[in-house]
Amino acid sequence: MDEGFFDKVFSQNENIVAGEIFLVPIKGKLAHMNRLFALSPLGTYIWAQINGRRKMETVLQAILNKFEVDGEVAERDCFEFINQLIGAELIVEV
């Protein structure tokens, strides 16, 4: 895992189409158009927390407070989900 990851702050990319359940990358390569993100309840919660002001540490603590999940599992899942969103250009580090 990236050292310092949970000190980072991310913002939702403004060039996206977002709904309650799906995120559709519309920026970048056309191949991204074939990639939909169907969000689980946890993914939806993480997405709602990404506001350009919260450190990932704060998001992680909010996840641990809201969901019954092991800390290491939450860290890994959050890290992987955020990196998928970065790869699809749905969020940017601020």
A tleap script that builds the chain and sets N, CA, C and O, in Angstrom:
source leaprc.protein.ff14SB
mol = sequence {
  NMET ASP GLU GLY PHE PHE ASP LYS VAL PHE
  SER GLN ASN GLU ASN ILE VAL ALA GLY GLU
  ILE PHE LEU VAL PRO ILE LYS GLY LYS LEU
  ALA HIE MET ASN ARG LEU PHE ALA LEU SER
  PRO LEU GLY THR TYR ILE TRP ALA GLN ILE
  ASN GLY ARG ARG LYS MET GLU THR VAL LEU
  GLN ALA ILE LEU ASN LYS PHE GLU VAL ASP
  GLY GLU VAL ALA GLU ARG ASP CYS PHE GLU
  PHE ILE ASN GLN LEU ILE GLY ALA GLU LEU
  ILE VAL GLU CVAL
}
set mol.1.N position { 0.847 -1.176 0.000 }
set mol.1.CA position { 0.000 0.000 0.000 }
set mol.1.C position { 0.889 1.233 0.000 }
set mol.1.O position { 1.962 1.224 0.603 }
set mol.2.N position { 0.461 2.273 -0.657 }
set mol.2.CA position { 1.187 3.529 -0.771 }
set mol.2.C position { 1.363 4.169 0.599 }
set mol.2.O position { 0.378 4.472 1.273 }
set mol.3.N position { 2.606 4.378 1.017 }
set mol.3.CA position { 2.892 5.031 2.288 }
set mol.3.C position { 2.337 6.451 2.229 }
set mol.3.O position { 2.571 7.160 1.250 }
set mol.4.N position { 1.630 6.866 3.226 }
set mol.4.CA position { 1.045 8.201 3.245 }
set mol.4.C position { -0.291 8.299 2.538 }
set mol.4.O position { -0.850 9.390 2.429 }
set mol.5.N position { -0.815 7.181 2.054 }
set mol.5.CA position { -2.082 7.202 1.303 }
set mol.5.C position { -3.206 7.838 2.110 }
set mol.5.O position { -3.995 8.617 1.575 }
set mol.6.N position { -3.280 7.509 3.387 }
set mol.6.CA position { -4.391 7.989 4.186 }
set mol.6.C position { -4.229 9.437 4.631 }
set mol.6.O position { -5.099 9.965 5.323 }
set mol.7.N position { -3.128 10.093 4.247 }
set mol.7.CA position { -2.960 11.530 4.459 }
set mol.7.C position { -3.414 12.326 3.232 }
set mol.7.O position { -3.462 13.555 3.271 }
set mol.8.N position { -3.745 11.631 2.154 }
set mol.8.CA position { -4.129 12.301 0.905 }
set mol.8.C position { -5.577 12.764 0.950 }
set mol.8.O position { -6.397 12.244 1.706 }
set mol.9.N position { -5.867 13.760 0.114 }
set mol.9.CA position { -7.220 14.291 -0.050 }
set mol.9.C position { -7.574 14.172 -1.518 }
set mol.9.O position { -6.765 14.511 -2.382 }
set mol.10.N position { -8.776 13.694 -1.809 }
set mol.10.CA position { -9.225 13.545 -3.185 }
set mol.10.C position { -10.491 14.344 -3.415 }
set mol.10.O position { -11.229 14.656 -2.480 }
set mol.11.N position { -10.727 14.667 -4.667 }
set mol.11.CA position { -11.929 15.375 -5.080 }
set mol.11.C position { -12.564 14.622 -6.228 }
set mol.11.O position { -11.866 14.054 -7.068 }
set mol.12.N position { -13.881 14.617 -6.268 }
set mol.12.CA position { -14.572 14.004 -7.393 }
set mol.12.C position { -14.260 14.821 -8.633 }
set mol.12.O position { -14.300 16.051 -8.606 }
set mol.13.N position { -13.951 14.129 -9.719 }
set mol.13.CA position { -13.685 14.792 -10.980 }
set mol.13.C position { -14.991 15.388 -11.472 }
set mol.13.O position { -16.018 14.709 -11.462 }
set mol.14.N position { -14.974 16.625 -11.894 }
set mol.14.CA position { -16.200 17.300 -12.304 }
set mol.14.C position { -16.741 16.798 -13.626 }
set mol.14.O position { -17.901 17.061 -13.945 }
set mol.15.N position { -15.953 16.092 -14.400 }
set mol.15.CA position { -16.387 15.598 -15.703 }
set mol.15.C position { -16.869 14.162 -15.614 }
set mol.15.O position { -16.357 13.285 -16.310 }
set mol.16.N position { -17.847 13.923 -14.765 }
set mol.16.CA position { -18.375 12.575 -14.596 }
set mol.16.C position { -19.896 12.602 -14.606 }
set mol.16.O position { -20.513 13.654 -14.439 }
set mol.17.N position { -20.474 11.458 -14.800 }
set mol.17.CA position { -21.900 11.262 -14.641 }
set mol.17.C position { -22.033 10.343 -13.442 }
set mol.17.O position { -21.514 9.227 -13.461 }
set mol.18.N position { -22.711 10.785 -12.414 }
set mol.18.CA position { -22.816 9.974 -11.204 }
set mol.18.C position { -24.275 9.816 -10.816 }
set mol.18.O position { -25.064 10.756 -10.911 }
set mol.19.N position { -24.615 8.637 -10.388 }
set mol.19.CA position { -25.940 8.383 -9.862 }
set mol.19.C position { -25.789 7.738 -8.512 }
set mol.19.O position { -24.688 7.673 -7.965 }
set mol.20.N position { -26.861 7.273 -7.985 }
set mol.20.CA position { -26.790 6.633 -6.686 }
set mol.20.C position { -26.049 5.309 -6.761 }
set mol.20.O position { -25.457 4.877 -5.772 }
set mol.21.N position { -26.073 4.661 -7.915 }
set mol.21.CA position { -25.521 3.315 -8.015 }
set mol.21.C position { -24.362 3.230 -8.997 }
set mol.21.O position { -23.439 2.449 -8.767 }
set mol.22.N position { -24.370 3.996 -10.075 }
set mol.22.CA position { -23.374 3.853 -11.136 }
set mol.22.C position { -22.543 5.117 -11.322 }
set mol.22.O position { -23.035 6.236 -11.183 }
set mol.23.N position { -21.269 4.903 -11.639 }
set mol.23.CA position { -20.383 5.971 -12.091 }
set mol.23.C position { -19.944 5.598 -13.492 }
set mol.23.O position { -19.576 4.451 -13.746 }
set mol.24.N position { -19.979 6.555 -14.398 }
set mol.24.CA position { -19.604 6.302 -15.785 }
set mol.24.C position { -18.476 7.247 -16.157 }
set mol.24.O position { -18.699 8.452 -16.265 }
set mol.25.N position { -17.254 6.722 -16.357 }
set mol.25.CA position { -16.154 7.592 -16.779 }
set mol.25.C position { -16.444 8.163 -18.168 }
set mol.25.O position { -16.741 7.414 -19.098 }
set mol.26.N position { -16.360 9.488 -18.309 }
set mol.26.CA position { -16.600 10.096 -19.623 }
set mol.26.C position { -15.409 10.906 -20.102 }
set mol.26.O position { -15.473 11.538 -21.156 }
set mol.27.N position { -14.329 10.894 -19.343 }
set mol.27.CA position { -13.132 11.628 -19.716 }
set mol.27.C position { -12.034 10.634 -20.042 }
set mol.27.O position { -11.983 9.551 -19.459 }
set mol.28.N position { -11.176 10.983 -20.948 }
set mol.28.CA position { -10.051 10.113 -21.251 }
set mol.28.C position { -10.333 9.236 -22.447 }
set mol.28.O position { -11.053 9.623 -23.367 }
set mol.29.N position { -9.764 8.064 -22.423 }
set mol.29.CA position { -9.852 7.153 -23.554 }
set mol.29.C position { -11.258 6.602 -23.714 }
set mol.29.O position { -11.977 6.399 -22.735 }
set mol.30.N position { -11.638 6.365 -24.957 }
set mol.30.CA position { -12.952 5.815 -25.252 }
set mol.30.C position { -13.149 4.464 -24.587 }
set mol.30.O position { -14.279 4.096 -24.265 }
set mol.31.N position { -12.075 3.721 -24.375 }
set mol.31.CA position { -12.177 2.411 -23.734 }
set mol.31.C position { -12.786 2.512 -22.338 }
set mol.31.O position { -13.412 1.564 -21.863 }
set mol.32.N position { -12.606 3.655 -21.683 }
set mol.32.CA position { -13.191 3.842 -20.362 }
set mol.32.C position { -14.714 3.868 -20.414 }
set mol.32.O position { -15.375 3.609 -19.409 }
set mol.33.N position { -15.269 4.177 -21.576 }
set mol.33.CA position { -16.721 4.227 -21.696 }
set mol.33.C position { -17.331 2.849 -21.481 }
set mol.33.O position { -18.504 2.741 -21.123 }
set mol.34.N position { -16.553 1.801 -21.693 }
set mol.34.CA position { -17.049 0.446 -21.495 }
set mol.34.C position { -16.946 0.002 -20.038 }
set mol.34.O position { -17.278 -1.137 -19.712 }
set mol.35.N position { -16.497 0.876 -19.181 }
set mol.35.CA position { -16.261 0.512 -17.789 }
set mol.35.C position { -17.226 1.279 -16.881 }
set mol.35.O position { -17.060 2.475 -16.640 }
set mol.36.N position { -18.214 0.576 -16.394 }
set mol.36.CA position { -19.152 1.157 -15.441 }
set mol.36.C position { -18.745 0.746 -14.037 }
set mol.36.O position { -18.248 -0.362 -13.835 }
set mol.37.N position { -18.947 1.609 -13.083 }
set mol.37.CA position { -18.717 1.289 -11.694 }
set mol.37.C position { -20.063 1.174 -11.009 }
set mol.37.O position { -20.724 2.180 -10.749 }
set mol.38.N position { -20.468 -0.046 -10.718 }
set mol.38.CA position { -21.674 -0.281 -9.934 }
set mol.38.C position { -21.243 -0.260 -8.475 }
set mol.38.O position { -20.487 -1.126 -8.034 }
set mol.39.N position { -21.712 0.708 -7.742 }
set mol.39.CA position { -21.227 0.900 -6.387 }
set mol.39.C position { -22.007 0.079 -5.367 }
set mol.39.O position { -23.238 0.046 -5.373 }
set mol.40.N position { -21.262 -0.574 -4.502 }
set mol.40.CA position { -21.842 -1.264 -3.347 }
set mol.40.C position { -22.229 -0.189 -2.326 }
set mol.40.O position { -21.902 0.983 -2.512 }
set mol.41.N position { -22.918 -0.575 -1.258 }
set mol.41.CA position { -23.195 0.417 -0.206 }
set mol.41.C position { -21.914 1.077 0.329 }
set mol.41.O position { -21.896 2.278 0.594 }
set mol.42.N position { -20.849 0.288 0.484 }
set mol.42.CA position { -19.589 0.859 0.945 }
set mol.42.C position { -19.002 1.809 -0.096 }
set mol.42.O position { -18.543 2.898 0.248 }
set mol.43.N position { -19.015 1.403 -1.370 }
set mol.43.CA position { -18.510 2.270 -2.439 }
set mol.43.C position { -19.301 3.565 -2.539 }
set mol.43.O position { -18.724 4.633 -2.742 }
set mol.44.N position { -20.618 3.476 -2.398 }
set mol.44.CA position { -21.468 4.669 -2.421 }
set mol.44.C position { -21.111 5.593 -1.264 }
set mol.44.O position { -21.068 6.812 -1.428 }
set mol.45.N position { -20.857 5.015 -0.097 }
set mol.45.CA position { -20.491 5.800 1.077 }
set mol.45.C position { -19.146 6.495 0.865 }
set mol.45.O position { -19.000 7.685 1.144 }
set mol.46.N position { -18.171 5.741 0.371 }
set mol.46.CA position { -16.850 6.341 0.108 }
set mol.46.C position { -16.983 7.468 -0.913 }
set mol.46.O position { -16.407 8.540 -0.732 }
set mol.47.N position { -17.734 7.234 -1.975 }
set mol.47.CA position { -17.926 8.251 -3.015 }
set mol.47.C position { -18.497 9.533 -2.407 }
set mol.47.O position { -18.061 10.634 -2.743 }
set mol.48.N position { -19.471 9.385 -1.514 }
set mol.48.CA position { -20.095 10.550 -0.886 }
set mol.48.C position { -19.121 11.301 0.016 }
set mol.48.O position { -19.282 12.502 0.230 }
set mol.49.N position { -18.116 10.614 0.546 }
set mol.49.CA position { -17.144 11.243 1.444 }
set mol.49.C position { -16.064 12.026 0.694 }
set mol.49.O position { -15.401 12.882 1.280 }
set mol.50.N position { -15.885 11.741 -0.586 }
set mol.50.CA position { -14.831 12.397 -1.378 }
set mol.50.C position { -15.316 13.784 -1.768 }
set mol.50.O position { -16.156 13.934 -2.656 }
set mol.51.N position { -14.779 14.797 -1.093 }
set mol.51.CA position { -15.267 16.152 -1.319 }
set mol.51.C position { -14.159 17.177 -1.529 }
set mol.51.O position { -14.426 18.377 -1.601 }
set mol.52.N position { -12.927 16.713 -1.628 }
set mol.52.CA position { -11.825 17.647 -1.849 }
set mol.52.C position { -11.301 18.279 -0.571 }
set mol.52.O position { -10.384 19.099 -0.622 }
set mol.53.N position { -11.868 17.914 0.579 }
set mol.53.CA position { -11.425 18.486 1.850 }
set mol.53.C position { -11.044 17.420 2.874 }
set mol.53.O position { -10.236 17.685 3.764 }
set mol.54.N position { -11.603 16.240 2.764 }
set mol.54.CA position { -11.359 15.184 3.749 }
set mol.54.C position { -10.136 14.355 3.381 }
set mol.54.O position { -9.986 13.916 2.241 }
set mol.55.N position { -9.263 14.148 4.368 }
set mol.55.CA position { -8.159 13.209 4.174 }
set mol.55.C position { -8.740 11.806 4.156 }
set mol.55.O position { -9.795 11.552 4.736 }
set mol.56.N position { -8.052 10.912 3.495 }
set mol.56.CA position { -8.501 9.529 3.438 }
set mol.56.C position { -8.529 8.905 4.832 }
set mol.56.O position { -9.312 7.988 5.081 }
set mol.57.N position { -7.698 9.383 5.728 }
set mol.57.CA position { -7.727 8.918 7.122 }
set mol.57.C position { -9.107 9.174 7.738 }
set mol.57.O position { -9.648 8.319 8.439 }
set mol.58.N position { -9.665 10.347 7.472 }
set mol.58.CA position { -10.994 10.701 7.984 }
set mol.58.C position { -12.060 9.824 7.353 }
set mol.58.O position { -12.988 9.380 8.027 }
set mol.59.N position { -11.923 9.575 6.047 }
set mol.59.CA position { -12.865 8.700 5.344 }
set mol.59.C position { -12.791 7.292 5.936 }
set mol.59.O position { -13.824 6.666 6.176 }
set mol.60.N position { -11.594 6.799 6.168 }
set mol.60.CA position { -11.426 5.471 6.741 }
set mol.60.C position { -12.086 5.380 8.121 }
set mol.60.O position { -12.787 4.411 8.411 }
set mol.61.N position { -11.866 6.375 8.958 }
set mol.61.CA position { -12.481 6.365 10.292 }
set mol.61.C position { -14.005 6.395 10.201 }
set mol.61.O position { -14.687 5.740 10.989 }
set mol.62.N position { -14.537 7.151 9.248 }
set mol.62.CA position { -15.991 7.201 9.048 }
set mol.62.C position { -16.520 5.827 8.626 }
set mol.62.O position { -17.587 5.402 9.068 }
set mol.63.N position { -15.765 5.140 7.770 }
set mol.63.CA position { -16.149 3.782 7.334 }
set mol.63.C position { -16.181 2.843 8.543 }
set mol.63.O position { -17.129 2.078 8.720 }
set mol.64.N position { -15.147 2.911 9.359 }
set mol.64.CA position { -15.062 2.032 10.523 }
set mol.64.C position { -16.187 2.308 11.526 }
set mol.64.O position { -16.651 1.400 12.215 }
set mol.65.N position { -16.616 3.566 11.601 }
set mol.65.CA position { -17.713 3.924 12.501 }
set mol.65.C position { -19.071 3.494 11.962 }
set mol.65.O position { -19.964 3.158 12.739 }
set mol.66.N position { -19.237 3.499 10.653 }
set mol.66.CA position { -20.537 3.221 10.046 }
set mol.66.C position { -20.752 1.740 9.731 }
set mol.66.O position { -21.870 1.240 9.854 }
set mol.67.N position { -19.696 1.036 9.327 }
set mol.67.CA position { -19.820 -0.346 8.865 }
set mol.67.C position { -19.130 -1.303 9.837 }
set mol.67.O position { -18.154 -0.946 10.496 }
set mol.68.N position { -19.646 -2.495 9.908 }
set mol.68.CA position { -19.002 -3.539 10.700 }
set mol.68.C position { -17.981 -4.229 9.812 }
set mol.68.O position { -18.301 -5.176 9.093 }
set mol.69.N position { -16.746 -3.741 9.870 }
set mol.69.CA position { -15.686 -4.251 9.013 }
set mol.69.C position { -14.365 -4.179 9.766 }
set mol.69.O position { -14.128 -3.240 10.526 }
set mol.70.N position { -13.508 -5.169 9.554 }
set mol.70.CA position { -12.177 -5.201 10.133 }
set mol.70.C position { -11.354 -4.030 9.586 }
set mol.70.O position { -11.470 -3.689 8.409 }
set mol.71.N position { -10.528 -3.418 10.432 }
set mol.71.CA position { -9.730 -2.260 10.030 }
set mol.71.C position { -8.820 -2.529 8.849 }
set mol.71.O position { -8.718 -1.698 7.946 }
set mol.72.N position { -8.151 -3.684 8.838 }
set mol.72.CA position { -7.244 -4.010 7.734 }
set mol.72.C position { -8.014 -4.234 6.437 }
set mol.72.O position { -7.559 -3.839 5.364 }
set mol.73.N position { -9.168 -4.862 6.536 }
set mol.73.CA position { -10.004 -5.084 5.348 }
set mol.73.C position { -10.494 -3.739 4.815 }
set mol.73.O position { -10.478 -3.507 3.606 }
set mol.74.N position { -10.927 -2.853 5.711 }
set mol.74.CA position { -11.397 -1.531 5.295 }
set mol.74.C position { -10.282 -0.746 4.612 }
set mol.74.O position { -10.511 -0.109 3.583 }
set mol.75.N position { -9.075 -0.788 5.180 }
set mol.75.CA position { -7.935 -0.087 4.573 }
set mol.75.C position { -7.672 -0.597 3.166 }
set mol.75.O position { -7.539 0.186 2.226 }
set mol.76.N position { -7.598 -1.913 3.028 }
set mol.76.CA position { -7.299 -2.514 1.722 }
set mol.76.C position { -8.402 -2.189 0.708 }
set mol.76.O position { -8.106 -1.772 -0.411 }
set mol.77.N position { -9.664 -2.376 1.089 }
set mol.77.CA position { -10.765 -2.126 0.169 }
set mol.77.C position { -10.836 -0.659 -0.241 }
set mol.77.O position { -11.075 -0.345 -1.407 }
set mol.78.N position { -10.630 0.232 0.715 }
set mol.78.CA position { -10.658 1.667 0.426 }
set mol.78.C position { -9.526 2.029 -0.534 }
set mol.78.O position { -9.742 2.730 -1.523 }
set mol.79.N position { -8.328 1.549 -0.239 }
set mol.79.CA position { -7.159 1.819 -1.082 }
set mol.79.C position { -7.400 1.339 -2.515 }
set mol.79.O position { -7.141 2.069 -3.472 }
set mol.80.N position { -7.897 0.112 -2.654 }
set mol.80.CA position { -8.137 -0.446 -3.996 }
set mol.80.C position { -9.230 0.319 -4.732 }
set mol.80.O position { -9.091 0.600 -5.922 }
set mol.81.N position { -10.309 0.658 -4.044 }
set mol.81.CA position { -11.416 1.386 -4.672 }
set mol.81.C position { -10.966 2.766 -5.136 }
set mol.81.O position { -11.263 3.168 -6.260 }
set mol.82.N position { -10.255 3.492 -4.284 }
set mol.82.CA position { -9.770 4.829 -4.645 }
set mol.82.C position { -8.836 4.748 -5.842 }
set mol.82.O position { -8.909 5.590 -6.736 }
set mol.83.N position { -7.967 3.758 -5.876 }
set mol.83.CA position { -7.054 3.622 -7.008 }
set mol.83.C position { -7.789 3.276 -8.302 }
set mol.83.O position { -7.364 3.698 -9.378 }
set mol.84.N position { -8.874 2.522 -8.220 }
set mol.84.CA position { -9.695 2.271 -9.407 }
set mol.84.C position { -10.333 3.567 -9.903 }
set mol.84.O position { -10.380 3.817 -11.108 }
set mol.85.N position { -10.818 4.383 -8.984 }
set mol.85.CA position { -11.425 5.668 -9.365 }
set mol.85.C position { -10.390 6.603 -9.982 }
set mol.85.O position { -10.683 7.312 -10.944 }
set mol.86.N position { -9.186 6.604 -9.429 }
set mol.86.CA position { -8.100 7.419 -9.998 }
set mol.86.C position { -7.784 6.943 -11.406 }
set mol.86.O position { -7.652 7.754 -12.323 }
set mol.87.N position { -7.662 5.624 -11.583 }
set mol.87.CA position { -7.342 5.057 -12.896 }
set mol.87.C position { -8.391 5.382 -13.946 }
set mol.87.O position { -8.067 5.512 -15.127 }
set mol.88.N position { -9.640 5.514 -13.529 }
set mol.88.CA position { -10.727 5.847 -14.458 }
set mol.88.C position { -10.931 7.359 -14.570 }
set mol.88.O position { -11.846 7.817 -15.255 }
set mol.89.N position { -10.079 8.126 -13.897 }
set mol.89.CA position { -10.136 9.601 -13.901 }
set mol.89.C position { -11.467 10.112 -13.347 }
set mol.89.O position { -11.964 11.152 -13.778 }
set mol.90.N position { -12.037 9.382 -12.400 }
set mol.90.CA position { -13.258 9.823 -11.744 }
set mol.90.C position { -12.987 10.709 -10.542 }
set mol.90.O position { -13.865 11.454 -10.105 }
set mol.91.N position { -11.763 10.632 -9.998 }
set mol.91.CA position { -11.347 11.517 -8.928 }
set mol.91.C position { -9.933 11.974 -9.193 }
set mol.91.O position { -9.196 11.349 -9.955 }
set mol.92.N position { -9.558 13.075 -8.554 }
set mol.92.CA position { -8.204 13.622 -8.664 }
set mol.92.C position { -7.702 13.964 -7.267 }
set mol.92.O position { -8.480 14.355 -6.396 }
set mol.93.N position { -6.412 13.815 -7.062 }
set mol.93.CA position { -5.822 14.223 -5.792 }
set mol.93.C position { -5.709 15.744 -5.773 }
set mol.93.O position { -5.340 16.365 -6.769 }
set mol.94.N position { -6.033 16.334 -4.621 }
set mol.94.CA position { -5.947 17.798 -4.494 }
set mol.94.C position { -4.863 18.176 -3.508 }
set mol.94.O position { -4.636 19.361 -3.264 }
savepdb mol mol.pdb
quit
